[in-house]
Amino acid sequence: MTSLLDKMARRREELARGGLLRQRCCFAAAPGRERLLHPVAQAQAQATGKPLLDFAANDYLGLARHPKVISALAKGAEIYGCGSGASPLVSGYSEAHLKLEQGLCRALGAEAALLFSCGFAANTALMKTLFSAEDTVIADKLVHASMIDGLRDSKAKIRRFAHNDMAAATALLARHPGSAVLTETVFSMDGDRVPLGKLSHLCQEHGSPLILDDAHGFGLFESSSLPVFARLVTFGKALGGQGAAIVGSQELIDYLVANAREYIYSTALSPACCMGVLEALELIQQEPLLERLNANIALFRRSCQAAGISLMPSESPIQPLLVGESGKCMALAARLLERGFLVGAIRPPTVPQGSARLRITLSAEHREQDILALASALAELIA
């Protein structure tokens, strides 16, 4: 016991010295349009009546607080209760799960889907269940940690190409034809997009299955027309909910049902969550949420350009501002917090050493004055 406690204490000290110690912060609910109150900003909020503005969440289309989504989730709880009660293969698979899977298939033109409680579990399950030590897998350098962890557990050989470098991907495919290729539609820390058409064509040329992490792109960018062997969709981003799914052929989904340990031995996603997500999926088709989001992205980039703020290239809601040193990045995020803006400060090992950044995320829910105020605050603080 003592040796374990000593090990934990040493690691904590190492992280603290490097400015990399991660700690939780509990947020309080705020009334109305604003979503959160942060303890550091509560005194200011009480004085000004203006709760903290959230530019850190992944609720890109503002659906997490949409009245129809909330109503659908509440109805689901009335029908099914708060949880599913068991794993999907015991008694946890309900009509709500089936309808959400069918809705995802309609949206993506796929045969089948399989629900998981979170995207990390879905990605690791997919990697561990599909691959083994006999396989070689080709992956973009910046694919999500959940894919990397799953591949490590599978013992597959990982060959990684420089981020979005199609020449490097071509060279690897030539050496390892038929190997699966992993990428993301929108990369979570850079905000840029994969040249998906080119990569899809390369995979077809070399007989390689394409596996797509669509966590940050689903609902925002169309990619359903391209042949994809397996696609990860998460519900906690554009859909404003909770959970995830793997979408693909019926053969793939049947194989995962029978073999994926994360699916077999986990309590099923709440049916109430499924009903909320299905409502969000339908709202994306009915309301001009994406138009509002794109207008907000364009406004923020124009405002930053006018103020001399150099953002990383991104057409997505993820708008990173490269800072460099971790301590400087944390200090800048803290100063923004004091002004009423919650912005993600991203440090190693999530990003490479020397590339700490503010990860600013935009939503269809943000107002023009919110965006202009943030750009103004950034211009003052980094001048």
Phi, psi and omega in degrees: 000315182299318181296322178294317179296321177296317178300316179296319181294319179297317181295319178300317180296318178301313180296318181297317180297324181272006182068026185244009181287123181264133179222148180280156173224126184275128180259145176259150178291145177239144182286158172077208186293322181292142191264327193219155167237129179262140183308321181295331185259001185295320180298318178296318180298320179295325182283322186259343184075015182241103178297166180299138175269128187268108173244031181239337184285161179261019180280068193299326183257006177069024185275346183298332180245016180293132183304323181289326177291315178299318180296319180294319179295317179297320177297321178298320178293323178295322183281313191252347189090185186283327183232179181270338173089342183194175175290159182300333183270359175258279177216016186270000183261112187248177176298329178296320177296314181300315182294323178293317177301317179295321178296319178295320179296319177297317183294328186251000181063038183251166181277321189207162179215157181223126186270143176230163182286338177202163181293324180298315179296320181296314181294315180295321178299315181300313182295312184293329184275327182278324192245159178215185184297342180279350186260151169246133182237134180256129186221144170301143182304333187255018178297157189296152180304328180296323176293314181298315180298318179296320178294320178298319178295327181286340184074008178295154176278125183256126174242117187250138178253153180305144188309121177057022181269100184290331177294317178294320177296320179299317180297318179293320179295326178294324180278334183229062182298143180086352180286145179293146179243131181246136175204180176241155175283314175233126184277130196293334182253339178260333179080359181272170185248151175285144170286077195295322179299316180294316181293321177299318179297317178300316180298319179295321179298324185257009179063037184251130177290138179259125178247125191242122171272103186257026186303313185261002180249335183299132181089349183244322182229133183282127177214011187287344183281346182270145179290120180232130180291315178212144182227130172269130174237130175251153183261353185269005178253254185298333182275351172068018184241224181211143179113186183199172177211149165259131183238135180182211181284162176297323179299316179297313184294320177299321179296318179293319179302321184276342190231340186282111185297324179297333178274315186294321189253021178240145172298137183295153174307144180302131176301326178298318176301319180299318181292323176295316181293321179297321176296318178298320179300321179286325180295328178302326180279339190259330187243153183280049183292318182293324178297318179295318179298312181298324177295322179291321177298313180297319179297315181296316181293320177297316182295319179292319178298318179296331181269003180077021179267123184265104177272157173289152181296123180195133173260000187264177177293345179274112184240091184278143174243109183291128180249317177110278185275138187298315181299319179295321180295315179297320180295320179294318177297322179294321179291324175295322179300319179298334180268001175098018180239123174266116181229138180289131174255114187254125184236168172301151005273006179298323175235162182297157176305138178081005181235031175303148187208158166275126178257095183270124180243134183256155182225155172297341182282339181293142176268161180304317182293330176297314184292316179296322179294319178295314179300321178295317179296319178297317181299320180292320188281333181255007179297000000 
